[in-house]
Amino acid sequence: MSALGVWVGLDLRRRARSLVVLALLVALATATVLTAVAGARRGETAVDRLLARTRPATVAVLPNEVGFDWDAVAAIPGVEAIARFPLSDVPVEGYPGVTDFAYADATIFDTIERPVVLDGRMLDPTRDDEVVVTRGFVDGFHKGVGDTVVLTLYTPDQLDENGLGLATDAPAGPRIEARIVGVIRSPWFSDTEGEAGVPGRVVPSPGLYARHPENIAGHGDVININALVRLAGGAKAIPAFREQLARVSGRRDIQFFDLAAMAEHADDVGEFEADALLAFAAAAAIAALFLVGQSVARYASGSTTDLEVLRAFGMSPAHRRMGVAVGPLLAATLGALAGGVVSIALSSRFPIGTVAPVEPSPGRHADVLVLAVGMVAVSLLVGGGALLAAWRSTPSTDEAARGSALARLLARWGVPVPVHVGTRFALERGRGTQAVPVRPALLGAAVGVLGVVGAVTFAAGVEDASANPARFGQVFELQTTVGFNGEDFAPADDVLAALDADPDVVAMNDSRQAVAEAGAVDLAVYAIDPVSAPLDLVVTGGRLPRGADEVALAPSSARALRAGVGDVVELAGTKGPQRYVVSGIAFVPYGPHNEYDTGAWMDRPGYDRSFDGFKFHFVHVALRGGADPEAVAARIGAGMAESLGDPALADEAVEVVPPPARLAELRQVRRLPLFLAAFLAVLAVGAVGHALASAVRRRRHDIAVLRALGITRHQCRVILLVQASALAAFGLVVGVPLGLALGQTLWRAVADSTPVAYVTPIAVALLVLVGPVALVVANLLAAWPSQRAASLRVGQVLRTE
């Protein structure tokens, strides 16, 4: 043991540089893997942890009816809390579009949607000069706790003049200087990417409504008031609540935001993003096993050879192997500790993606379980790998050599000697001290190409969907709101004529929308009523309805109703229950109260069969290719304002349709496949490069013999270039088809679950370039080993061997 201790001390000093490099490799790999795994665990549980710390609303009830009896709703059994919000605007001076509703009940922030306070304190619900903000407002405008904002209220007369609370004149009522006292977060009070491009929200105190009710709701009942409702039974109580709501209100067309379902969707997205991070961690771990493992193997091989001289002093094989393992184990332990520290430092950037705005405890976080298990596992794997490498590095003379069928076939064909030898070097391991890690090189090349092709193919699918709203069924660029709650704001025929007259308009749909009830499911039903030319609606199954007794369901609504093409569903509109045959599955417009994948289409006779009037009256407009939606919207709006004699319409009559919020969810993960591709490319480069370098070192005797038999220096270089090309060719033959299949399969699964219209992704540029790039990279890796092979001193190598 004393001899072993002396040896270890000498070896650590002699090979300190190699051990430092090994420690750095371990630190990099450990930090990458642990950060990704901890980030995945954090993202996967973010929604559940937020729900556990808050009192989230179960549904948002949206009757959009003046004078609605909310007291009757509050008296429904199972209603735990209610928080009303008038649909009027409280602008913040200098920050358009950031204000949340002015809530009419002090239950908000307390018995319903009690938020987590990220900074500062909760506001005083009795004061009108205190507000709280979301993190997005702080990050977007750099104003936080202690700063002030100015709330500008309308006069009651302004609100009375526009009963919807959407006054277009500048507010002429009180100006209230309010102090930001806290930064909050809850399921309802969170920053969701895609909210009209507005970073964050300012939430007034309920005291604002208590002190200035007429400046928010007008003189009496002129403003619609909706409400958040928390049910004691949670999501399971929604069907019973819906029935009671219909009883007390006399209406079955009241629309809901199922906030519990939205939270469940956010949780599903978090799980998807966590799975993507775990896949990234797995790829990084595989790359680390190859790269760090090869470094450990090289270290062990050199140490084992040196330790052979100590056999004469009685050192046992077990002690010699321990001597080999001590250095890598020490380097791995230090590297793992450093990687853990880096992982904690990077934890503030997680969770990523869609669930980042719902993390209840943002900032640095040490996942003790991941850190402990990960660092211990790294040390054990490296130490065990060093012991295994030391055992396998013991010289052996009876190891059987396994030949390559391809190499034998090339020999029978009479190919040049360098080509034959290079193929053998690529495909045959060799034996004893001349053994080369062929299988890791072949596997690494194949996995590297497979991973790059698969990841880039998947990324191509994500990129295509991100750049094409039509994949989400949004086949129109412009939208104008003609009416609300059964009343048109302007003559619909004049609006349609103004739109149809524009030369850039190629198709329109006069989209009346109402709400139908199908059991426990609400459906935003749109009427198919083409103007001039029909929209090219996206149908994923079956066809669009062609009669008064047919309906096309959106994908998520079809799943909720467990209905498919040919099934019969009962829908209850304002005219009572009616039975419809499901003719197809199709995306619907992304509306104020529905997603693109929830709702239904009916043709105009089918719509009139179930509904009197409408909740919303839209016109959806498709433009010719290349037209600028912003310019067309401004031009048509100015024309409408002039023809209708209302200058205020110029900027608001026609709006550019915003992208669906789900598109942002896809964009959150489109970089991960490219990171995966980069890591797997590193894996391939490391495996192939190690095999080429090992071939020169381990097979120098074979090369020297060939040189003695007449092989030239140039032919020696060709041997290594052929070996590199053979490894690259194997990776391409195996990896390209498998990578295409894997990338397309993964994208189909994501497209079906999102949902989005599936289009087979093919990265044409990748398929054209992957072969030449792989061969060029492999031959560049062979440049230095081939030069070493050509410059071997033949006589010295043969005498040594």
MARKOL-903901 format. One line per 8 residues: their letters; for each residue x, y, z of C-alpha. Coordinates in Angstrom, 1 decimal, decimal comma. Layout:
% residues N
a> X Y Z  ...
***
This chain:
% residues 801
msalgvwv> 0,0 0,0 0,0  2,9 2,4 0,7  4,3 1,7 -2,8  0,8 2,4 -4,2  0,6 5,7 -2,3  4,1 6,8 -3,6  3,0 5,8 -7,2  -0,2 7,8 -7,0
gldlrrra> 1,5 10,9 -5,8  4,1 10,7 -8,6  1,5 10,0 -11,2  -0,8 12,8 -10,1  2,1 15,3 -10,5  3,3 13,8 -13,7  0,0 13,7 -15,4  -1,7 16,7 -13,8
rslvvlal> -2,5 18,4 -17,1  -4,4 15,3 -18,3  -6,3 15,1 -15,1  -7,2 18,9 -15,2  -8,6 18,4 -18,7  -10,5 15,3 -17,5  -11,9 17,3 -14,6  -13,0 20,1 -16,9
lvalatat> -14,7 17,6 -19,2  -16,5 16,1 -16,3  -17,5 19,5 -15,0  -18,9 20,5 -18,3  -20,9 17,3 -18,7  -22,1 17,3 -15,1  -23,3 20,9 -15,3  -25,1 20,3 -18,6
vltavaga> -26,9 17,1 -17,5  -27,7 18,2 -14,0  -29,0 21,6 -15,1  -31,2 20,0 -17,8  -32,6 17,4 -15,4  -33,2 19,8 -12,5  -34,8 22,3 -15,0  -37,1 19,6 -16,3
rrgetavd> -38,2 18,6 -12,8  -38,8 22,2 -12,0  -40,8 22,9 -15,1  -42,8 19,7 -14,8  -44,1 20,7 -11,3  -44,4 24,5 -11,8  -48,2 24,5 -12,4  -49,0 22,1 -9,6
rllartrp> -46,8 24,1 -7,1  -48,5 27,4 -8,2  -52,0 25,9 -7,8  -51,0 24,6 -4,3  -50,0 28,0 -3,1  -52,9 30,0 -4,5  -56,6 29,8 -4,5  -57,2 29,7 -8,3
atvavlpn> -60,6 30,4 -9,9  -62,2 27,3 -11,4  -64,1 29,1 -14,2  -64,5 32,5 -15,7  -68,2 33,0 -16,4  -68,8 35,3 -19,4  -72,5 36,1 -19,8  -71,7 39,6 -21,4
evgfdwda> -75,1 40,8 -20,3  -75,9 44,2 -18,8  -77,5 43,8 -15,3  -76,7 40,1 -14,9  -77,8 38,8 -11,5  -74,5 37,8 -9,9  -76,1 37,5 -6,5  -78,1 34,5 -7,7
vaaipgve> -74,8 32,9 -9,0  -73,1 33,5 -5,7  -75,9 31,7 -4,0  -75,5 28,5 -6,1  -74,4 25,6 -3,8  -70,7 24,9 -4,2  -69,7 28,4 -5,2  -66,9 29,2 -2,8
aiarfpls> -66,0 32,7 -4,0  -66,8 35,1 -6,8  -64,9 38,1 -8,1  -66,7 40,4 -10,7  -64,9 42,5 -13,2  -66,6 45,2 -15,4  -65,6 45,1 -19,1  -64,3 48,6 -19,0
dvpvegyp> -60,8 50,0 -19,5  -58,6 51,8 -16,9  -55,7 53,1 -18,9  -52,3 53,6 -17,4  -50,8 56,8 -18,6  -47,9 56,1 -20,9  -48,4 52,3 -20,9  -51,2 51,4 -23,2
gvtdfaya> -52,8 48,0 -22,9  -51,2 46,9 -19,7  -54,1 47,4 -17,2  -56,0 44,4 -15,9  -59,7 44,7 -14,9  -60,8 46,9 -12,0  -62,3 44,1 -9,9  -65,5 44,9 -8,1
datifdti> -65,1 42,5 -5,2  -62,6 42,4 -2,3  -62,5 38,6 -2,6  -59,9 39,0 -5,3  -56,4 38,4 -3,9  -58,0 36,7 -0,9  -60,6 33,9 -1,2  -60,1 33,7 -5,0
erpvvldg> -56,8 34,0 -7,0  -54,8 34,7 -3,9  -51,4 35,3 -5,6  -47,9 34,5 -4,7  -46,0 37,7 -3,9  -42,7 37,6 -5,7  -41,5 41,0 -4,4  -42,9 43,7 -2,1
rmldptrd> -46,3 43,1 -0,5  -49,9 42,6 -1,3  -51,9 45,8 -1,9  -54,5 47,2 0,5  -57,9 46,2 -1,0  -59,5 49,4 0,5  -57,1 51,9 -1,2  -57,4 53,2 -4,7
devvvtrg> -53,8 54,4 -5,0  -52,1 51,0 -4,8  -51,5 48,5 -7,6  -49,6 45,3 -8,0  -47,9 44,2 -11,3  -46,8 41,0 -12,9  -43,1 40,1 -13,5  -43,5 40,8 -17,2
fvdgfhkg> -44,3 44,5 -16,5  -41,2 44,8 -14,4  -39,0 43,2 -17,0  -40,7 45,0 -19,9  -40,8 48,5 -18,5  -38,2 48,4 -15,7  -40,6 49,8 -13,1  -41,1 47,8 -9,9
vgdtvvlt> -41,9 48,1 -6,2  -41,8 51,7 -5,0  -42,4 53,2 -8,5  -45,6 55,0 -9,4  -48,0 54,8 -12,4  -51,0 57,1 -13,2  -54,4 55,5 -13,6  -56,7 57,5 -15,9
lytpdqld> -60,5 57,0 -15,5  -63,3 57,8 -17,9  -66,2 60,0 -16,9  -69,5 58,3 -16,4  -70,9 60,2 -19,5  -68,1 58,8 -21,6  -69,0 55,2 -20,5  -72,7 55,8 -20,9
englglat> -72,1 57,0 -24,5  -70,4 53,7 -25,3  -72,1 50,9 -23,3  -69,4 48,3 -24,1  -66,9 50,3 -22,1  -64,7 50,7 -25,1  -64,6 54,5 -25,2  -62,3 55,8 -27,9
dapagpri> -61,8 59,3 -26,6  -59,1 60,1 -24,1  -60,2 59,5 -20,5  -61,5 62,7 -19,0  -62,1 61,5 -15,4  -60,0 61,4 -12,3  -56,2 60,8 -12,6  -54,9 58,7 -9,7
earivgvi> -51,2 58,4 -8,9  -50,8 54,8 -7,7  -47,8 53,2 -6,2  -46,6 49,7 -7,2  -46,4 47,8 -3,9  -45,9 44,3 -5,1  -45,1 41,8 -7,9  -47,6 39,0 -8,0
rspwfsdt> -48,2 35,7 -9,7  -51,2 33,3 -9,8  -52,8 31,2 -12,6  -55,0 34,2 -13,6  -52,4 36,9 -12,9  -49,5 35,5 -15,0  -47,7 36,7 -18,0  -48,8 34,7 -21,1
egeagvpg> -46,7 35,1 -24,2  -48,8 36,3 -27,1  -51,1 38,8 -25,2  -51,1 41,4 -27,9  -47,4 42,0 -27,5  -48,0 43,7 -24,1  -45,3 42,9 -21,6  -46,9 42,3 -18,2
rvvpspgl> -50,0 43,7 -16,5  -50,9 46,3 -13,9  -53,7 45,2 -11,5  -55,6 47,9 -9,6  -56,9 47,4 -6,1  -60,6 46,6 -5,6  -60,6 49,9 -3,7  -60,5 51,6 -7,1
yarhpeni> -63,9 50,3 -8,0  -65,3 50,9 -4,5  -64,3 54,6 -4,6  -65,0 55,3 -8,3  -67,8 52,9 -9,4  -69,4 55,3 -11,9  -66,0 56,0 -13,6  -65,7 52,2 -14,2
aghgdvin> -69,3 51,0 -14,7  -71,1 54,2 -15,8  -74,4 55,6 -14,5  -76,1 52,4 -13,7  -76,2 49,2 -15,7  -74,5 50,1 -19,0  -71,3 48,0 -18,7  -71,2 44,2 -19,0
inalvrla> -69,8 42,5 -15,9  -68,2 39,1 -16,0  -66,7 37,2 -13,1  -64,2 34,7 -11,8  -65,8 31,8 -9,8  -64,1 29,4 -7,5  -66,0 26,1 -6,9  -65,5 24,1 -3,8
ggakaipa> -65,4 20,9 -5,9  -62,9 22,1 -8,4  -63,1 21,0 -12,0  -65,4 18,0 -11,1  -68,1 20,5 -10,0  -68,3 22,4 -13,3  -71,1 20,3 -14,9  -73,3 20,6 -11,9
freqlarv> -72,5 24,4 -11,6  -73,4 24,8 -15,3  -76,8 23,2 -14,8  -77,5 25,5 -11,8  -76,3 28,5 -13,7  -78,7 27,8 -16,6  -81,5 27,4 -14,0  -80,9 30,7 -12,2
sgrrdiqf> -80,1 32,7 -15,3  -82,6 31,2 -17,8  -79,7 30,9 -20,3  -77,9 27,9 -21,7  -75,5 29,9 -24,0  -73,4 31,5 -21,3  -69,7 30,9 -22,2  -67,1 29,7 -19,8
fdlaamae> -63,4 29,9 -19,6  -62,6 26,6 -18,1  -59,6 27,8 -16,0  -59,1 24,3 -14,5  -58,8 22,9 -18,0  -56,4 25,7 -19,0  -54,2 24,9 -16,0  -54,3 21,2 -17,0
haddvgef> -53,2 22,2 -20,5  -50,4 24,4 -19,1  -49,3 21,4 -17,0  -49,3 19,2 -20,2  -47,2 21,7 -22,0  -44,8 21,8 -19,0  -44,5 18,0 -19,2  -43,8 18,2 -22,9
eadallaf> -41,1 20,8 -22,4  -39,7 18,8 -19,5  -39,5 15,7 -21,7  -37,7 17,8 -24,3  -35,2 18,8 -21,6  -34,8 15,3 -20,4  -34,1 14,2 -24,0  -31,5 16,9 -24,2
aaaaaiaa> -30,0 15,7 -20,9  -29,9 12,1 -22,2  -28,1 13,1 -25,4  -25,6 15,1 -23,3  -25,1 12,1 -21,0  -24,4 9,8 -24,0  -22,0 12,3 -25,4  -20,3 12,5 -22,0
lflvgqsv> -20,0 8,7 -21,7  -18,2 8,6 -25,0  -16,0 11,6 -24,6  -15,1 11,3 -20,9  -15,0 7,5 -21,3  -12,4 7,7 -24,0  -10,3 10,1 -22,0  -10,4 7,7 -19,0
aryasgst> -9,5 4,8 -21,3  -6,5 6,6 -22,7  -5,4 7,6 -19,2  -5,8 4,0 -17,9  -4,0 2,5 -20,9  -0,9 4,7 -20,3  -0,9 4,1 -16,5  -1,4 0,4 -16,8
tdlevlra> 1,7 0,1 -19,0  3,8 2,1 -16,6  2,6 0,1 -13,6  3,7 -3,1 -15,2  7,3 -2,4 -14,0  6,0 -2,5 -10,4  5,0 -6,2 -10,7  8,7 -7,1 -9,9
fgmspahr> 8,2 -5,4 -6,5  5,2 -7,5 -5,7  2,4 -5,1 -6,5  -0,8 -7,2 -7,0  -3,1 -6,7 -10,0  -5,8 -5,3 -7,7  -3,4 -2,6 -6,4  -2,3 -1,8 -9,9
rmgvavgp> -5,9 -1,2 -10,9  -6,5 0,9 -7,9  -3,5 3,0 -8,8  -5,0 3,5 -12,3  -8,4 4,5 -10,9  -7,3 7,0 -8,2  -6,4 9,9 -10,6  -9,6 9,7 -12,7
llaatlga> -11,7 9,3 -9,5  -10,2 12,4 -8,0  -10,6 14,4 -11,2  -14,2 13,2 -11,5  -15,1 14,2 -7,9  -13,7 17,7 -8,3  -15,3 18,0 -11,7  -18,7 16,8 -10,4
laggvvsi> -18,5 19,3 -7,5  -17,7 22,1 -10,0  -20,5 21,0 -12,3  -23,0 21,0 -9,4  -22,0 24,6 -8,5  -22,5 25,7 -12,1  -25,9 23,9 -12,2  -27,1 25,8 -9,1
alssrfpi> -25,9 29,1 -10,7  -27,8 28,3 -13,9  -31,0 27,3 -12,2  -32,3 30,8 -12,2  -32,8 30,5 -15,9  -35,3 27,6 -15,4  -38,0 26,6 -16,0  -38,0 27,5 -19,6
gtvapvep> -40,7 28,0 -22,1  -44,4 28,3 -21,5  -44,3 27,4 -17,8  -41,7 30,0 -16,9  -44,4 32,7 -16,3  -46,1 30,4 -13,7  -43,1 29,4 -11,6  -44,1 30,3 -8,1
spgrhadv> -40,5 30,6 -6,8  -38,3 32,1 -9,6  -34,6 32,4 -9,0  -31,8 30,1 -8,0  -32,9 26,7 -6,7  -30,8 23,7 -5,6  -32,5 20,4 -6,4  -30,8 18,4 -3,7
lvlavgmv> -31,9 15,0 -5,0  -30,7 15,6 -8,5  -27,4 17,2 -7,3  -26,6 14,4 -4,8  -27,5 11,5 -7,1  -25,9 13,1 -10,1  -22,6 13,9 -8,5  -22,3 10,6 -6,8
avsllvgg> -23,2 8,8 -10,0  -20,6 10,7 -12,0  -17,8 9,9 -9,5  -18,8 6,2 -9,4  -19,1 5,9 -13,2  -15,7 7,5 -13,8  -14,0 5,5 -11,0  -15,6 2,3 -12,2
gallaawr> -14,8 3,1 -15,8  -11,1 3,6 -14,9  -11,0 0,2 -13,1  -12,7 -1,5 -16,1  -10,3 0,2 -18,5  -7,4 -0,9 -16,4  -8,6 -4,5 -16,4  -9,2 -4,4 -20,2
stpstdea> -5,8 -2,8 -20,8  -3,9 -5,8 -19,6  -2,1 -7,4 -22,6  -3,6 -10,5 -24,0  -2,3 -12,9 -26,6  -5,2 -15,3 -27,0  -7,9 -12,7 -28,0  -9,5 -13,8 -31,2
argsalar> -9,5 -11,3 -34,1  -12,8 -10,9 -35,9  -12,6 -10,0 -39,5  -14,9 -7,8 -41,6  -16,9 -9,4 -44,4  -16,8 -6,1 -46,3  -13,0 -6,0 -46,0  -12,7 -9,6 -47,3
llarwgvp> -15,0 -8,7 -50,2  -12,9 -5,7 -51,1  -9,8 -7,9 -51,0  -11,4 -10,4 -53,5  -12,3 -7,5 -55,7  -8,6 -6,5 -55,8  -9,0 -2,9 -54,5  -5,8 -1,0 -53,8
vpvhvgtr> -4,0 -2,0 -50,6  -4,6 1,4 -48,8  -8,3 1,1 -49,4  -8,4 -2,5 -48,1  -6,3 -1,6 -45,0  -8,3 1,6 -44,3  -11,6 -0,4 -44,4  -10,1 -3,0 -42,0
falergrg> -9,0 -0,2 -39,6  -12,6 1,2 -39,7  -14,5 -2,1 -39,3  -12,1 -4,5 -37,4  -11,3 -4,0 -33,8  -8,0 -5,8 -33,8  -6,6 -7,7 -30,8  -4,5 -7,2 -27,7
tqavpvrp> -2,6 -4,0 -27,5  -3,5 -3,1 -31,1  -7,2 -3,1 -30,3  -9,1 0,0 -31,4  -12,5 1,2 -30,2  -14,2 0,5 -33,5  -17,7 -0,2 -32,2  -17,9 3,1 -30,3
allgaavg> -16,7 4,9 -33,4  -19,3 3,2 -35,6  -22,1 3,7 -33,1  -21,0 7,3 -32,5  -21,0 8,1 -36,2  -24,4 6,5 -36,7  -26,0 8,1 -33,6  -24,4 11,5 -34,5
vlgvvgav> -25,9 11,5 -38,0  -29,2 10,1 -36,8  -29,5 12,7 -34,1  -28,5 15,6 -36,4  -30,9 14,5 -39,1  -33,7 13,7 -36,7  -33,4 16,9 -34,7  -33,1 19,1 -37,7
tfaagved> -36,1 17,4 -39,4  -38,1 17,9 -36,2  -37,0 21,5 -36,0  -38,1 22,0 -39,6  -41,6 20,9 -38,7  -41,6 23,3 -35,7  -40,3 26,1 -37,9  -42,8 25,5 -40,7
asanparf> -45,7 25,6 -38,1  -44,3 28,7 -36,5  -44,1 30,5 -39,8  -47,5 29,4 -41,1  -50,6 30,4 -39,1  -52,5 28,3 -41,7  -51,2 25,2 -39,9  -53,3 26,3 -37,0
gqvfelqt> -56,3 26,9 -39,3  -55,9 30,7 -39,5  -56,3 31,1 -43,2  -57,2 34,8 -43,0  -55,0 37,8 -42,3  -57,6 40,4 -41,3  -60,7 40,5 -39,1  -63,3 43,1 -38,4
tvgfnged> -65,9 43,0 -35,6  -69,3 44,0 -37,0  -71,4 43,4 -34,0  -71,8 42,1 -30,4  -74,7 40,5 -28,5  -77,0 40,5 -31,4  -76,5 44,1 -32,4  -74,3 45,4 -35,3
fapaddvl> -72,2 48,5 -34,7  -72,5 49,5 -38,4  -74,5 48,3 -41,4  -73,1 44,9 -42,2  -73,7 45,2 -45,9  -71,7 48,4 -46,1  -68,8 46,8 -44,2  -68,8 43,8 -46,5
aaldadpd> -68,9 46,0 -49,6  -66,0 48,1 -48,3  -63,9 44,9 -47,7  -64,9 43,3 -51,0  -63,9 46,4 -53,0  -60,3 46,3 -51,9  -58,1 44,7 -54,7  -55,9 42,8 -52,1
vvamndsr> -59,0 40,9 -50,7  -59,4 37,5 -52,3  -61,9 35,7 -49,9  -64,1 36,5 -47,0  -66,5 34,8 -44,6  -69,3 36,5 -42,8  -68,7 34,8 -39,5  -71,5 35,0 -37,1
qavaeaga> -70,6 33,3 -33,8  -72,8 32,0 -31,0  -72,4 29,5 -28,1  -73,8 26,1 -28,1  -73,9 23,7 -25,1  -73,0 20,0 -25,6  -73,4 18,4 -22,2  -70,5 19,8 -20,1
vdlavyai> -68,7 21,3 -23,2  -69,2 24,8 -24,6  -68,8 25,3 -28,3  -68,1 28,6 -30,0  -70,0 27,9 -33,2  -69,1 29,8 -36,4  -71,3 30,1 -39,5  -69,8 29,4 -42,9
dpvsapld> -71,2 32,2 -45,0  -68,8 33,1 -47,9  -68,7 36,5 -49,4  -67,5 36,6 -53,0  -65,1 33,6 -52,5  -64,9 31,1 -49,6  -62,0 30,8 -47,2  -59,8 27,7 -47,7
lvvtggrl> -60,6 26,3 -44,3  -58,3 23,7 -42,8  -60,0 20,3 -42,5  -58,0 17,5 -40,8  -60,7 14,8 -41,3  -63,9 14,4 -43,2  -65,3 17,5 -44,8  -67,1 20,8 -44,0
prgadeva> -70,8 20,7 -43,3  -73,1 20,9 -46,4  -76,6 20,9 -44,8  -78,6 22,2 -42,0  -78,1 19,0 -40,0  -74,3 18,8 -40,2  -71,5 20,2 -38,1  -67,7 20,2 -38,3
lapssara> -66,0 20,1 -34,9  -62,6 21,5 -33,9  -60,1 18,8 -32,9  -60,0 19,4 -29,1  -63,8 19,8 -29,0  -64,2 16,5 -30,9  -62,0 14,8 -28,3  -63,9 16,4 -25,4
lragvgdv> -67,2 15,1 -26,9  -65,6 11,8 -27,9  -67,1 12,3 -31,3  -65,7 11,5 -34,7  -66,8 11,8 -38,3  -70,2 10,2 -38,8  -71,3 10,5 -35,1  -74,4 12,3 -34,0
velagtkg> -74,1 15,1 -31,3  -76,7 17,1 -29,6  -76,1 20,9 -29,4  -78,2 23,3 -27,5  -78,3 26,8 -28,8  -80,7 29,7 -28,2  -83,5 27,7 -30,1  -83,1 24,6 -27,9
pqryvvsg> -81,4 21,3 -28,4  -80,8 20,1 -32,0  -79,1 16,9 -33,4  -76,2 17,2 -35,9  -74,1 14,7 -37,8  -70,4 15,3 -37,5  -69,2 15,8 -41,1  -65,6 16,6 -40,3
iafvpygp> -62,9 17,8 -38,0  -61,7 21,4 -38,8  -59,9 24,3 -37,2  -62,0 27,4 -36,4  -61,0 31,1 -36,0  -59,0 32,0 -32,9  -61,6 34,1 -31,1  -62,1 36,2 -28,0
hneydtga> -63,5 33,2 -26,0  -62,2 30,2 -27,9  -59,0 28,7 -29,1  -58,5 27,7 -32,8  -58,9 24,0 -31,8  -62,2 24,4 -29,7  -65,5 25,2 -31,4  -67,4 24,2 -34,5
wmdrpgyd> -68,4 25,2 -38,0  -72,0 25,1 -39,4  -73,2 26,3 -42,7  -75,6 29,2 -42,6  -78,8 27,1 -42,6  -77,4 24,9 -39,8  -76,5 28,0 -37,8  -79,9 29,5 -38,2
rsfdgfkf> -81,5 26,2 -37,1  -80,0 26,6 -33,6  -79,4 30,3 -33,0  -81,2 33,6 -32,9  -78,7 36,4 -33,5  -75,1 36,1 -32,5  -72,7 36,7 -29,6  -70,0 38,1 -32,0
hfvhvalr> -70,3 39,1 -35,6  -67,0 39,0 -37,4  -65,8 39,1 -41,0  -62,7 37,1 -41,7  -60,6 38,3 -44,7  -58,0 36,5 -46,7  -55,5 38,5 -48,7  -53,6 37,8 -51,9
ggadpeav> -50,1 36,5 -51,5  -47,5 39,2 -50,8  -50,0 41,8 -49,5  -49,1 43,7 -46,4  -51,8 43,1 -43,8  -51,0 46,3 -41,8  -51,2 48,5 -44,9  -54,4 46,8 -46,2
aarigagm> -56,1 47,1 -42,7  -55,2 50,8 -42,6  -56,5 51,5 -46,1  -59,8 49,7 -45,6  -60,3 51,2 -42,1  -59,8 54,7 -43,5  -62,3 54,0 -46,3  -64,9 52,7 -43,8
aeslgdpa> -64,4 55,7 -41,5  -65,0 58,1 -44,4  -68,1 56,2 -45,8  -69,7 55,7 -42,3  -68,8 59,2 -41,2  -67,0 58,1 -38,0  -63,3 59,1 -38,0  -62,7 57,0 -34,9
ladeavev> -63,1 53,8 -37,0  -60,0 54,5 -39,1  -57,6 52,9 -36,7  -59,9 50,2 -35,2  -62,3 49,1 -37,9  -60,1 46,3 -39,3  -57,4 44,5 -37,3  -54,6 42,2 -38,3
vppparla> -55,4 38,7 -36,8  -52,9 37,9 -34,1  -51,2 34,5 -34,1  -52,6 31,8 -31,9  -51,2 31,6 -28,4  -50,3 27,9 -29,0  -47,8 29,1 -31,7  -45,7 30,6 -28,9
elrqvrrl> -45,7 27,2 -27,1  -44,1 25,6 -30,2  -41,6 28,4 -30,5  -40,4 27,8 -27,0  -39,0 24,4 -27,9  -37,7 24,9 -31,4  -34,1 25,6 -30,1  -33,8 22,4 -28,1
plflaafl> -33,7 20,1 -31,2  -30,8 22,2 -32,5  -29,0 21,9 -29,2  -29,5 18,2 -29,3  -28,1 18,1 -32,9  -25,0 20,0 -31,7  -24,4 17,6 -28,8  -24,8 14,5 -30,9
avlavgav> -22,5 16,0 -33,6  -19,9 16,5 -30,9  -20,5 12,8 -29,9  -19,8 11,7 -33,5  -16,8 13,9 -33,9  -15,3 12,7 -30,6  -15,9 9,0 -31,4  -14,5 9,2 -34,9
ghalasav> -11,6 11,4 -33,9  -10,6 9,1 -31,0  -10,8 6,0 -33,3  -8,5 7,7 -35,9  -6,0 8,8 -33,3  -6,0 5,4 -31,7  -5,5 3,6 -35,0  -2,1 5,3 -35,5
rrrrhdia> -1,0 4,7 -31,9  -2,3 1,1 -31,5  -1,6 -0,1 -35,0  1,7 1,5 -35,6  3,3 -2,0 -36,0  0,9 -2,9 -38,9  1,7 0,5 -40,5  5,4 0,0 -40,1
vlralgit> 5,2 -3,5 -41,6  3,3 -2,1 -44,6  5,9 0,6 -45,0  8,7 -2,0 -44,9  6,9 -3,9 -47,7  6,8 -0,8 -49,9  3,8 1,3 -48,9  4,6 5,0 -49,5
rhqcrvil> 4,0 7,9 -47,2  1,1 9,1 -49,4  -0,5 5,7 -49,2  -0,2 5,7 -45,4  -2,2 8,9 -45,4  -4,8 7,3 -47,7  -5,3 4,5 -45,2  -6,4 6,9 -42,5
lvqasala> -8,5 8,9 -45,0  -10,3 5,7 -46,1  -10,9 4,7 -42,5  -12,4 8,2 -41,8  -14,6 8,0 -44,9  -15,8 4,5 -44,1  -16,8 5,6 -40,6  -18,7 8,6 -42,1
afglvvgv> -20,3 6,4 -44,8  -21,5 4,0 -42,2  -23,0 6,8 -40,1  -24,8 8,2 -43,2  -26,2 4,9 -44,4  -27,6 4,1 -41,0  -28,3 7,5 -39,6  -30,0 9,4 -42,5
plglalgq> -33,0 7,1 -43,0  -33,4 6,5 -39,3  -33,1 10,2 -38,5  -35,7 11,1 -41,1  -38,1 8,6 -39,7  -37,4 9,6 -36,1  -37,8 13,3 -36,8  -41,0 12,9 -38,8
tlwravad> -42,5 10,5 -36,2  -41,7 12,9 -33,3  -43,1 15,9 -35,2  -46,4 14,0 -36,0  -46,8 13,1 -32,3  -46,3 16,8 -31,4  -48,5 18,0 -34,2  -51,3 15,7 -33,1
stpvayvt> -51,1 16,7 -29,4  -50,7 20,5 -30,0  -52,8 20,2 -32,3  -51,6 21,5 -35,6  -52,1 20,4 -39,2  -49,4 17,9 -40,0  -47,1 18,5 -43,0  -44,3 16,1 -43,5
piavallv> -41,1 18,0 -42,6  -38,1 17,6 -44,9  -35,0 19,7 -44,4  -33,9 19,8 -48,0  -30,7 21,7 -47,4  -29,7 19,2 -44,7  -30,2 16,2 -46,9  -28,1 17,8 -49,6
lvgpvalv> -25,3 18,9 -47,3  -25,2 16,1 -44,7  -23,2 13,7 -46,8  -20,5 16,1 -48,1  -20,2 17,7 -44,6  -19,9 14,4 -42,9  -17,2 13,2 -45,3  -15,3 16,5 -45,1
vanllaaw> -15,4 16,6 -41,3  -14,3 13,0 -41,1  -11,3 13,6 -43,4  -10,4 16,8 -41,5  -10,3 14,7 -38,4  -8,0 12,3 -40,2  -5,6 15,0 -41,3  -3,4 14,9 -38,2
psqraasl> -3,4 11,1 -37,6  -2,6 10,5 -41,3  0,4 12,8 -41,0  1,5 10,9 -37,9  1,1 7,6 -39,8  3,1 8,9 -42,7  6,0 10,1 -40,5  6,4 6,9 -38,4
rvgqvlrt> 10,0 5,8 -38,0  9,7 2,3 -39,4  13,0 0,9 -38,0  12,4 2,2 -34,5  8,8 0,9 -34,4  9,8 -2,6 -35,6  12,6 -2,9 -33,1  10,3 -1,8 -30,3
e> 7,6 -4,2 -31,3
***
